[in-house]
């Protein structure tokens, strides 16, 4: 990937935890601003429009966004392990634009709506898709590595049992919305542009009920506590997103429910640090162990392992335990466990211990500590 490729969230000017609706709104605003038809002959506008389309094509797709959140641009680079052969998001930016706006809304975005053109009234009173929901879930490193199942509890809009989702009292009439004249859409002016959006009075339905349901206040939905069991695959990391289809908010007027997106946060561990698929831990060893060498037991997430220390092991020496890291989400490979040795210097010596150590110091010559000898040779000019 080119080194100059910008972060997709930066391109759309949104935060990394932005909702799907915020991402769509940001894209629509910037895409209209930089559309080549609005900026004829401006090369930078064409490049910006293409960049916006690429960013939105990824961030508007839950699976692509999850891969991007974890691996960045490498998620779509077939040369990298993170890419896993996954094709780059090369969708036509004009197709992305049409999908984000819808054919009728494109006209409104550029020319201020149907106006006096006599555009046909559309029926917006049919079923509508429910909203997607987000749930932030904290898990341990052990759960992230091995995978687990968790039951999450939250409150969400479900179909109102009183009115069966209709939003009206029994026998109530359905009336045309007076604010949008039944179209379900109103035109809002934004400077030189006019953007069409859902009518705030009827919520895009084009209709209002004469007597709203007293249980749900005419929405057709009511909040209810619910629980969902989520299977978390081994290898997830902080900011990984899991999709639970159909477990979002109930749809309007019998429409399909939205999806639930579970965003993972891995709790910091007392012993291990994670770097991608690799793990790192620091193990203290004594001065004697480092000097004489020997066997040292070290922790792993699957039990203890034994490392052979060569005599003269230095502070900070790294040892690799292959395959003792984290399973890769994209394939069956595992990362490694890197163990850093930390030589511990005694802080409290009794008289006998101190005497023995001083005796040892008298027995040492310059060849015992070759690094010190080399350093003094190189630095002797500074000690004159």
C-alpha positions as CSV (number, residue, x, y, z in Angstrom):
1,X,0.0,0.0,0.0
2,X,1.2,3.5,-0.7
3,X,2.8,5.2,2.3
4,X,0.8,8.3,1.6
5,X,-2.6,6.6,1.9
6,X,-4.7,8.4,4.5
7,X,-6.7,6.9,7.2
8,X,-10.3,6.2,6.1
9,X,-11.8,7.8,9.2
10,X,-9.7,10.9,8.6
11,X,-10.9,11.0,5.0
12,X,-14.5,11.1,6.1
13,X,-13.7,13.4,9.1
14,X,-15.4,11.0,11.6
15,X,-14.2,9.4,14.8
16,X,-13.2,5.7,14.9
17,X,-16.3,4.9,17.0
18,X,-18.7,6.7,14.7
19,X,-22.0,5.1,14.0
20,X,-23.1,3.8,10.6
21,X,-25.5,6.8,10.3
22,X,-22.7,9.3,11.2
23,X,-20.4,7.8,8.6
24,X,-23.1,7.9,5.9
25,X,-24.0,11.5,6.8
26,X,-20.4,12.6,6.7
27,X,-19.9,10.9,3.3
28,X,-23.0,12.5,1.8
29,X,-21.9,15.9,2.9
30,X,-18.3,15.6,1.6
31,X,-19.3,13.8,-1.6
32,X,-21.6,16.6,-2.7
33,X,-19.0,19.2,-1.9
34,X,-16.3,17.5,-3.9
35,X,-18.4,15.9,-6.7
36,X,-16.6,16.5,-10.1
37,X,-19.9,17.9,-11.5
38,X,-19.8,20.6,-8.9
39,X,-16.1,21.3,-9.5
40,X,-15.6,21.0,-13.3
41,X,-11.9,20.9,-14.3
42,X,-10.7,20.8,-10.7
43,X,-8.3,17.8,-10.5
44,X,-8.1,17.8,-6.7
45,X,-11.9,17.5,-6.4
46,X,-11.8,14.4,-8.6
47,X,-9.1,12.8,-6.5
48,X,-10.9,13.8,-3.3
49,X,-14.2,12.3,-4.6
50,X,-12.4,9.0,-5.5
51,X,-10.8,8.9,-2.0
52,X,-14.1,9.5,-0.3
53,X,-15.7,6.7,-2.3
54,X,-13.0,4.3,-1.4
55,X,-13.3,5.2,2.3
56,X,-17.1,4.9,2.4
57,X,-17.1,1.6,0.5
58,X,-15.0,0.1,3.3
59,X,-16.5,1.8,6.4
60,X,-20.1,1.4,5.3
61,X,-19.6,-2.4,5.1
62,X,-19.6,-4.1,8.5
63,X,-17.2,-6.9,7.5
64,X,-14.8,-4.7,5.6
65,X,-14.9,-2.1,8.4
66,X,-14.0,-4.8,11.0
67,X,-11.1,-6.0,8.9
68,X,-9.9,-2.4,8.4
69,X,-10.2,-1.6,12.1
70,X,-8.0,-4.5,12.9
71,X,-5.4,-4.4,10.1
72,X,-5.7,-1.0,8.5
73,X,-5.0,-0.7,4.8
74,X,-3.1,-4.0,4.9
75,X,-6.5,-5.7,5.3
76,X,-6.9,-5.3,1.5
77,X,-3.4,-5.9,0.5
78,X,-3.1,-9.4,-0.9
79,X,0.7,-9.3,-0.4
80,X,0.3,-9.2,3.4
81,X,-0.7,-11.9,5.7
82,X,-3.4,-9.6,7.1
83,X,-4.8,-9.2,3.6
84,X,-5.2,-12.9,3.2
85,X,-5.7,-12.5,-0.5
86,X,-8.7,-10.2,0.1
87,X,-9.2,-7.9,-2.9
88,X,-8.8,-4.2,-2.5
89,X,-12.0,-2.0,-2.3
90,X,-11.9,-0.8,-5.9
91,X,-15.6,0.1,-6.3
92,X,-16.5,2.8,-8.8
93,X,-16.8,6.0,-6.7
94,X,-19.9,7.1,-8.7
95,X,-21.6,3.8,-7.9
96,X,-20.8,4.4,-4.2
97,X,-22.3,7.9,-4.6
98,X,-25.5,6.6,-6.1
99,X,-25.9,3.9,-3.5
100,X,-25.3,6.4,-0.6
101,X,-27.9,8.8,-1.9
102,X,-30.4,6.8,-3.9
103,X,-31.4,8.0,-7.3
104,X,-34.2,10.4,-6.2
105,X,-32.0,12.0,-3.5
106,X,-29.3,12.7,-6.0
107,X,-31.6,15.1,-7.8
108,X,-32.5,16.9,-4.6
109,X,-28.8,17.1,-3.5
110,X,-27.9,18.9,-6.8
111,X,-31.0,20.8,-7.8
112,X,-33.1,21.4,-4.7
113,X,-35.7,18.7,-5.0
114,X,-38.7,18.2,-7.3
115,X,-39.8,21.8,-6.7
116,X,-42.3,22.7,-9.4
117,X,-41.4,19.7,-11.5
118,X,-44.4,17.7,-10.3
119,X,-42.3,14.8,-9.0
120,X,-44.5,11.8,-8.1
121,X,-45.6,11.3,-4.5
122,X,-44.2,8.1,-3.0
123,X,-45.7,5.9,-0.4
124,X,-43.4,6.0,2.6
125,X,-45.8,4.3,5.0
126,X,-44.5,0.8,4.4
127,X,-42.2,-1.3,6.5
128,X,-38.9,0.3,7.4
129,X,-35.6,-1.4,8.6
130,X,-34.8,-1.1,12.3
131,X,-31.6,0.6,13.5
132,X,-28.3,-1.2,14.1
133,X,-27.1,-1.2,17.7
134,X,-23.6,-1.2,19.2
135,X,-22.6,-3.0,22.4
136,X,-19.1,-2.6,23.9
137,X,-17.9,-5.8,25.6
138,X,-14.9,-6.1,27.8
139,X,-13.2,-9.5,27.9
140,X,-10.0,-10.9,29.3
141,X,-6.9,-11.7,27.3
142,X,-7.4,-15.4,27.9
143,X,-10.9,-15.2,26.5
144,X,-9.7,-13.2,23.5
145,X,-7.0,-15.8,22.7
146,X,-9.0,-19.0,23.3
147,X,-12.4,-17.7,22.2
148,X,-15.5,-17.9,24.4
149,X,-19.2,-17.4,24.6
150,X,-20.8,-14.5,26.5
151,X,-24.3,-13.6,27.3
152,X,-24.9,-9.9,27.0
153,X,-27.9,-8.0,28.4
154,X,-29.2,-4.7,27.1
155,X,-32.4,-2.8,26.4
156,X,-33.6,-2.3,22.8
157,X,-36.8,-1.3,20.9
158,X,-39.0,-4.4,20.2
159,X,-42.4,-4.6,18.5
160,X,-45.1,-3.2,20.7
161,X,-47.4,-6.0,21.9
162,X,-50.4,-3.7,22.4
163,X,-50.7,-2.5,18.8
164,X,-48.7,-5.3,17.2
165,X,-46.3,-2.7,15.7
166,X,-49.0,-0.6,14.0
167,X,-48.5,2.4,16.3
168,X,-52.2,3.1,16.5
169,X,-55.1,2.4,18.9
170,X,-57.6,-0.1,17.6
171,X,-60.0,1.5,15.1
172,X,-57.8,4.6,14.7
173,X,-57.6,6.2,11.3
174,X,-54.4,6.8,9.3
175,X,-54.1,10.4,8.1
176,X,-51.8,12.1,5.6
177,X,-49.0,14.0,7.2
178,X,-49.7,17.8,6.8
179,X,-46.0,18.8,7.1
180,X,-44.7,16.8,4.1
181,X,-48.1,16.4,2.4
182,X,-47.8,12.7,2.5
183,X,-44.4,12.5,0.8
184,X,-42.5,11.5,3.9
185,X,-39.6,13.7,2.9
186,X,-38.9,17.4,3.3
187,X,-36.2,19.6,1.7
188,X,-33.7,21.4,3.9
189,X,-31.5,24.1,2.5
190,X,-27.8,24.0,3.2
191,X,-26.2,27.0,1.7
192,X,-26.3,26.7,-2.1
193,X,-27.5,23.1,-1.8
194,X,-30.8,21.6,-0.8
195,X,-30.8,18.2,0.9
196,X,-33.9,16.0,1.1
197,X,-34.4,14.2,4.4
198,X,-37.1,12.3,6.4
199,X,-40.0,14.4,7.6
200,X,-39.5,15.0,11.3
201,X,-43.3,14.9,12.0
202,X,-44.1,11.5,10.5
203,X,-40.5,10.1,10.6
204,X,-40.6,9.5,6.9
205,X,-43.9,7.5,6.9
206,X,-45.9,10.2,5.1
207,X,-48.8,9.3,7.4
208,X,-49.8,9.9,11.0
209,X,-52.2,8.0,13.1
210,X,-55.3,9.7,14.5
211,X,-55.0,8.1,17.9
212,X,-51.4,6.9,18.7
213,X,-51.0,3.7,20.7
214,X,-50.8,4.7,24.4
215,X,-48.2,2.1,25.1
216,X,-45.6,3.1,22.5
217,X,-46.8,6.7,21.8
218,X,-47.4,5.8,18.1
219,X,-43.9,4.5,17.4
220,X,-45.0,0.8,17.1
221,X,-42.1,-0.2,19.3
222,X,-41.4,-0.2,23.0
223,X,-38.1,-0.7,24.9
224,X,-37.6,-4.1,26.5
225,X,-34.7,-5.8,28.3
226,X,-33.3,-8.6,26.3
227,X,-30.2,-10.9,26.3
228,X,-28.2,-12.3,23.4
229,X,-25.6,-15.1,23.5
230,X,-22.5,-14.1,21.5
231,X,-19.8,-16.5,20.3
232,X,-16.4,-14.8,20.4
233,X,-13.8,-16.4,18.1
234,X,-10.3,-16.9,19.3
235,X,-7.9,-14.2,18.1
236,X,-10.1,-11.1,18.5
237,X,-8.4,-7.9,19.8
238,X,-9.5,-4.5,21.0
239,X,-11.8,-2.8,18.5
240,X,-12.7,-6.1,16.8
241,X,-16.4,-5.9,15.7
242,X,-18.8,-8.9,15.8
243,X,-22.1,-8.9,14.0
244,X,-25.2,-10.5,15.4
245,X,-27.8,-10.4,12.5
246,X,-31.3,-9.4,13.4
247,X,-30.6,-8.6,17.0
248,X,-30.7,-4.8,16.6
249,X,-33.8,-2.6,17.0
250,X,-37.1,-3.9,15.7
251,X,-38.2,-2.5,12.4
252,X,-40.9,0.1,11.9
253,X,-44.4,-1.1,10.8
254,X,-43.3,-4.7,10.6
255,X,-40.0,-4.1,8.8
256,X,-36.9,-6.2,9.5
257,X,-34.9,-5.7,12.6
258,X,-31.4,-4.1,12.5
259,X,-28.2,-5.9,13.5
260,X,-26.3,-5.8,16.7
261,X,-22.6,-5.0,16.5
262,X,-20.5,-6.1,19.5
263,X,-17.2,-4.1,19.8
264,X,-14.5,-5.9,21.8
265,X,-12.2,-4.4,24.3
266,X,-9.5,-6.7,25.7
267,X,-8.7,-5.9,29.4
268,X,-4.9,-5.3,30.1
269,X,-3.2,-8.4,31.5
270,X,-1.0,-8.5,34.6
271,X,1.7,-10.6,32.9
272,X,1.4,-10.6,29.2
273,X,1.4,-7.7,26.6
274,X,0.0,-8.2,23.1
275,X,1.5,-7.1,19.8
276,X,-0.7,-8.3,17.0
277,X,-0.5,-12.1,17.2
278,X,2.6,-12.1,19.4
279,X,2.7,-12.0,23.2
280,X,5.5,-10.6,25.4
281,X,6.2,-11.3,29.0
282,X,9.1,-10.3,31.3
283,X,10.5,-12.8,33.7
284,X,12.8,-11.8,36.6
285,X,15.9,-14.0,37.1
286,X,18.6,-13.8,39.8
287,X,22.2,-12.7,39.3
288,X,23.3,-16.2,40.0
289,X,20.9,-17.7,37.4
290,X,22.0,-15.3,34.7
291,X,25.7,-16.0,35.5
292,X,25.6,-19.7,35.8
293,X,22.7,-20.5,33.5
294,X,20.2,-23.2,34.0
295,X,16.5,-24.0,33.5
296,X,13.8,-21.4,34.1
297,X,10.0,-22.0,34.2
298,X,8.0,-19.3,32.4
299,X,4.2,-18.7,32.1
300,X,2.2,-19.2,28.9
301,X,-1.5,-18.9,28.3
302,X,-1.7,-22.7,28.0
303,X,0.4,-23.5,31.1
304,X,4.1,-23.3,32.0
305,X,7.0,-23.8,29.7
306,X,10.7,-24.3,30.4
307,X,13.5,-22.2,28.9
308,X,17.2,-23.1,29.0
309,X,19.4,-20.2,30.1
310,X,22.9,-20.2,28.8
311,X,25.6,-19.1,31.2
312,X,26.2,-15.4,31.1
313,X,22.6,-14.5,30.1
314,X,22.4,-10.7,29.9
315,X,19.7,-8.5,31.2
316,X,17.0,-8.0,28.5
317,X,17.8,-11.2,26.6
318,X,14.9,-12.3,24.5
319,X,13.8,-15.9,24.1
320,X,11.1,-17.0,21.6
321,X,8.6,-19.7,22.2
322,X,7.2,-20.4,18.7
323,X,3.5,-20.8,18.3
324,X,2.7,-19.9,21.9
325,X,1.1,-16.6,20.9
326,X,-2.4,-15.7,19.6
327,X,-4.3,-17.5,16.8
328,X,-4.7,-15.4,13.7
329,X,-8.3,-14.5,12.9
330,X,-7.8,-15.0,9.2
331,X,-6.0,-18.3,9.2
332,X,-4.9,-21.1,11.5
333,X,-1.4,-19.7,12.2
334,X,-0.3,-18.7,15.7
335,X,2.0,-15.9,16.8
336,X,4.9,-16.4,19.2
337,X,5.6,-15.7,22.9
338,X,8.6,-13.6,23.5
339,X,10.1,-13.9,26.9
340,X,12.4,-11.1,28.1
341,X,14.8,-11.9,31.0
342,X,15.2,-9.2,33.7
343,X,18.2,-9.7,35.9
344,X,17.3,-8.8,39.4
345,X,20.0,-7.2,41.5
346,X,19.9,-8.0,45.2
347,X,18.9,-5.1,47.4
348,X,19.4,-6.5,50.9
349,X,22.5,-8.5,51.8
350,X,23.5,-9.8,55.2
351,X,27.1,-9.5,56.4
352,X,28.1,-13.0,55.2
353,X,26.5,-12.5,51.8
354,X,28.2,-9.2,51.4
355,X,31.6,-10.7,52.4
356,X,31.2,-13.5,49.9
357,X,30.3,-11.1,47.1
358,X,33.3,-8.9,47.9
359,X,35.5,-11.9,47.8
360,X,34.0,-12.8,44.4
361,X,34.7,-9.3,43.2
362,X,38.4,-9.6,44.2
363,X,38.7,-12.8,42.2
364,X,37.3,-11.2,39.0
365,X,39.6,-9.9,36.3
366,X,38.8,-7.8,33.3
367,X,37.9,-10.8,31.2
368,X,34.9,-11.6,33.5
369,X,32.9,-8.6,32.1
370,X,34.0,-8.2,28.5
371,X,31.3,-5.6,27.7
372,X,32.7,-3.3,30.5
373,X,36.2,-3.7,29.2
374,X,35.1,-2.8,25.6
375,X,33.2,0.2,26.9
376,X,36.1,1.5,28.9
377,X,38.4,1.2,25.9
378,X,36.0,3.3,23.8
379,X,35.3,5.8,26.4
380,X,38.8,6.3,27.9
381,X,39.2,9.6,26.1
382,X,36.3,11.1,28.1
383,X,37.9,10.2,31.5
384,X,41.1,12.3,31.0
